[in-house]
């Protein structure tokens, strides 16, 4: 859900990162993996929040890419747990 918002450089007004963070509170036997996912998403949320204050288009694009990478890594980890 975050990817289209990041690609179009919009703020997370819907709260997709918050929803993902809430999902990391699930008790499913994968505490270590959920902790790693939560850390990635927390960094992503911080980066995303900072993007609004960046005026330089190149810096903003770099920030957006870093945010997208954090979300992507969290997604990969989430779907490969127990694989």
C-alpha positions in Angstrom: 0.0 0.0 0.0 2.9 2.3 0.6 4.6 2.0 -2.8 2.1 4.2 -4.9 2.2 6.9 -2.2 6.0 6.9 -2.2 6.3 6.9 -6.0 4.0 9.9 -6.3 5.8 11.6 -3.3 2.7 11.9 -1.2 2.5 11.9 2.6 1.3 8.9 4.5 -2.0 10.5 5.4 -3.8 7.1 5.3 -1.4 5.6 7.9 -0.2 2.6 5.9 3.1 2.5 7.9 1.1 2.6 11.1 -1.1 -0.3 10.0 2.0 -2.3 9.1 3.6 -1.5 12.5 0.4 -2.7 14.2 0.7 -6.0 12.4 4.1 -6.5 13.9 2.4 -6.8 17.3 0.9 -10.1 16.3 2.0 -13.1 18.4 2.9 -15.7 15.8 6.1 -17.3 17.1 8.4 -15.1 15.0 9.4 -12.5 17.5 12.9 -11.8 16.1 11.6 -11.4 12.6 8.8 -9.1 13.7 11.3 -7.0 15.7 13.4 -6.6 12.6 10.4 -5.7 10.5 9.3 -3.2 13.1 12.7 -1.5 13.1 12.7 -1.2 9.3 9.2 0.2 9.3 10.0 2.7 12.1 13.0 4.0 10.1 10.8 4.2 7.0 8.2 6.2 8.9 10.8 8.6 10.1 12.3 9.1 6.6 8.8 9.5 5.2 7.9 12.2 7.7 11.1 14.1 7.0 10.5 14.1 3.2 7.9 16.9 3.5 10.6 19.4 4.7 13.0 18.7 1.9 12.9 21.3 -0.8 15.6 20.0 -3.2 14.1 17.6 -5.7 17.2 15.4 -5.9 17.5 15.1 -2.1 13.8 14.4 -1.9 14.1 11.6 -4.5 17.0 10.1 -2.6 15.0 10.2 0.6 12.0 8.6 -1.1 14.2 5.8 -2.4 15.6 5.1 1.0 12.1 5.0 2.5 11.0 2.7 -0.3 13.9 0.4 0.4 13.1 0.1 4.1 9.5 -0.8 3.2 10.6 -3.2 0.6 13.0 -5.0 2.9 10.3 -5.3 5.6 8.0 -6.8 3.0 10.6 -9.3 1.8 11.3 -10.3 5.4 7.6 -10.7 6.2 6.9 -13.0 3.2 10.1 -15.2 3.7 9.7 -15.9 7.4 9.8 -19.6 7.8 10.6 -20.3 4.2 
